[in-house]
């Protein structure tokens, strides 16, 4: 399984960005897709999950109401729409995947996920 993120960049406070994560090279498509972020020196933080099998979505309290996770099934791509960004959102953003249903796993635990993208940097000034 290969995950490739894109869409990061620099934006001013109050602005928006949309991150993409395209999944490829799989025999069985992962069920649980997640977005994490990491600030240098800090632990990786879970932001949102999209369960393809159960069609459920979950958000961390820190981004609820500002971030939206969605999926384009045909393109095998998961998106993270980020609105009203602040400097506190500056981080490296990662896409992660697990073949299990999101409800079966500890969605906020980094070691839960089998597959990770390379990350995309988001800088808010």
C-alpha positions in Angstrom: 0.0 0.0 0.0 1.3 3.4 -0.9 0.0 6.7 0.4 1.0 10.0 -1.3 0.0 13.3 0.3 -0.2 16.6 -1.5 -1.7 20.1 -1.0 0.5 21.5 1.8 2.0 24.9 1.6 2.1 28.3 3.2 -1.0 30.3 4.0 -2.0 33.3 6.1 -3.9 33.0 9.3 -7.6 32.6 8.6 -6.9 31.0 5.2 -7.7 27.5 4.0 -5.9 24.5 2.5 -7.0 21.2 1.2 -4.8 18.2 1.6 -5.0 15.1 -0.5 -4.0 11.5 0.1 -4.0 9.1 -2.8 -3.9 5.4 -2.1 -2.4 2.9 -4.5 -0.5 -0.4 -4.8 -3.0 -2.4 -2.7 -4.7 -5.7 -3.1 -7.4 -4.8 -0.6 -8.1 -1.2 -0.1 -7.6 -0.1 3.5 -10.8 0.6 5.5 -9.6 3.2 8.0 -8.0 6.3 6.6 -6.7 8.9 9.0 -5.0 12.3 9.0 -2.4 13.1 11.7 -0.1 16.0 12.2 3.2 16.5 14.0 5.0 19.6 15.3 8.8 19.1 15.8 9.4 17.9 19.3 5.8 16.9 19.8 3.9 13.6 19.5 2.0 12.9 16.3 -1.6 14.0 16.8 -4.6 12.3 15.3 -7.0 14.7 13.6 -9.7 12.8 11.7 -10.7 9.4 10.4 -12.8 8.2 7.5 -14.0 4.6 7.6 -14.6 3.4 4.1 -16.4 0.2 5.2 -18.8 1.7 7.8 -18.9 5.2 6.2 -18.2 6.9 9.5 -16.2 10.0 10.2 -14.5 11.1 13.4 -12.7 14.3 14.4 -10.4 15.3 17.2 -11.8 18.1 19.4 -8.9 20.3 18.3 -10.1 20.5 14.7 -13.9 19.8 14.9 -15.8 22.5 13.1 -12.8 23.7 11.1 -11.5 20.6 9.3 -13.5 18.3 7.1 -12.4 14.8 5.9 -13.9 13.4 2.8 -13.2 10.8 0.1 -13.4 10.4 -3.7 -13.9 6.7 -4.1 -13.2 6.7 -7.8 -9.8 8.5 -7.3 -9.0 6.5 -4.2 -8.2 9.8 -2.5 -9.0 11.1 0.9 -9.1 14.9 1.5 -8.7 17.1 4.5 -10.2 20.5 4.0 -8.8 22.9 6.6 -10.5 26.2 7.2 -9.8 29.2 9.5 -6.2 28.1 9.9 -4.0 29.6 12.7 -0.3 29.5 13.4 -1.0 26.7 15.8 -1.9 24.5 12.8 1.6 24.7 11.5 2.9 21.2 11.3 3.8 18.3 9.0 0.6 16.5 8.1 0.5 12.8 7.4 -2.0 10.4 6.0 -2.3 6.9 7.5 -4.2 3.7 6.8 -5.3 0.5 8.4 -7.1 -2.4 6.8 -9.3 -2.8 9.8 -12.4 -0.8 10.5 -11.8 2.4 12.4 -14.2 1.3 15.1 -12.0 -1.8 15.7 -8.8 0.1 16.4 -7.4 2.8 18.7 -7.7 5.5 16.0 -5.5 8.0 17.8 -2.6 5.7 18.3 0.3 6.0 15.8 1.3 2.4 16.1 -2.2 1.3 15.1 -1.6 2.2 11.4 0.1 -0.1 9.0 0.8 2.5 6.3 1.9 6.1 6.2 2.5 8.7 3.7 5.6 10.9 3.5 3.9 13.9 4.9 3.1 17.4 3.6 4.2 20.6 5.3 1.6 23.2 6.3 2.8 26.6 7.5 0.4 29.3 8.7 1.7 32.8 9.4 
